[in-house]
Amino acid sequence: MKTRWQDWLVLILGAWLLLSPWLLQYFTAWPYLDDTAASWNSLIFGLVIVSIMARVLYIPDRFGTQERLTLAVGLWLIISPWALGFANAKLATINLMSVGVAVTLLSGYVLGTHSAGGARFGERFSRKGGL
């Protein structure tokens, strides 16, 4: 199974998330717990996304595990500002939610359009006789 454009885009989003605390300068305020939680959240889950996607680009995933994992990470990124208590750090919150929504939509799209074997769901049901 070949890699998809969505895989490359999610890899780029993960790399952005990994670097964003420095690029957006919300890692500089170390004594403040809110900014530190946002920074570590970005670093850890950016690294998780990059690791998952690097593996998938090297060894393509036929069973949809990667999409399920990145979907879960995307959902976490959306709720993490409130779960970790840094929702008042507006720049970090907007960044994490934007990346989270994009990763969730891309992963959900791939899950919704491809079965475990790589065929589109609609193709399985359009054959004569159902499944």
N, C-alpha and C positions, 0 to 999 in steps of 0.2 A: 504494500500500500504506500503510495507516494505521500509526501507532505503536502499540506494545503496552505494557501495564503494566510488563512486564519492562524495557523501555527506560528508563522513568522511575525504576524502582527502582535500576537499575545507575547511572544519572546521580546519584542521591542517594548511593549508596555511593561513587562517585568523588569527590563533593564532601566527604563525610565523611573519606575518605582524605586529601584535600588539606588539610583543616583539622585532622586528628587530631594531628599533632605538637604543635600549640599547645594544643588542647583537652585532650589527655591528658598534656601537659607532658613529652614526651620530646624536644623540640627545645631545651630549655634548657641541656643539658649539652654545650655546644659542644666543649670540649677532648677529650671522650671519643669516639674513633673509632666505637665501636659505636653510640652514640646518634645520631651524625651520619649514619652510613650508613643507619640506620633512618629518620631524618627525611627525608633526600634521596630515598630509595626511595619513601616515602609521597608526598612532594611531586611527584616526577616522574610516577609511575604514577597518582596521583590526577588530575593534569593530563591525562595521556593518556586516561584513562577519560572525564573530563568533555568533552574535545575530541571524542572519537569519538561520544559520545552526543549532544552538542549538534548535531553535523553530522547524525546520523541523525534527530534530532527535527525538524530543519529540512528535510532532504532524506532521506526514508525509503530504506533500503537494500533492494533487491529481491533481491540475490544472496547474502546471508548473510555478506558480508565483515566487517561490524561484529561479528557474533556470533563469528566465528573470531578476530578481533583481541582482543575482550574475553575470550574463552576462554583465549587465550595469555597475556594479562596476568594473568588470575586464577590460572593455573597458576604463573606467575612469582612472584606474591605469596605463594603457599603455600610455595615452596622458597627464596625470597630470604633469609629469616633465616639459613639455613645457608650458602647460596651466598655471601652477603656478610659472614658472620661476626658477626652480631649476635644470634644465638639466645639469648644470655644476657640480653638486654634483654627481659624477660618481657612487659611491657605492650605494647611495640611488636610483638613476635612474635605475641602473641595477636590484636592488632588486625589486623595484616597477613594472618595466616592466616584469620581470620574473614571479612574482606572478600574475600579470595581464594577461599575456598570458596563464598561466596554468589555472587560474580560468575561463577565457573566453573559452578555449578549452574544459574544463570539462563540463561547463554549456551548451555550444553549442552542445556537444556530446549528453548529456542527452536530450536536447530539440529536437535534430534531430532524436533520436532513440525511443522516447516515446511520445505518444499522451497524451492528457489531462487525459484520463482514465487509462493510464499506459501501454497500448498495443503498440507494435511497429508500426510505420507508415506503413511499408511494409505489415504487416498482414492485415490491413484494406483494402488495395487495391488488395491483392492476393485472396480474396474471390470471388467466382463466382458472377458476376453481379456488380462488382465495389464496390462503397461505400455501 
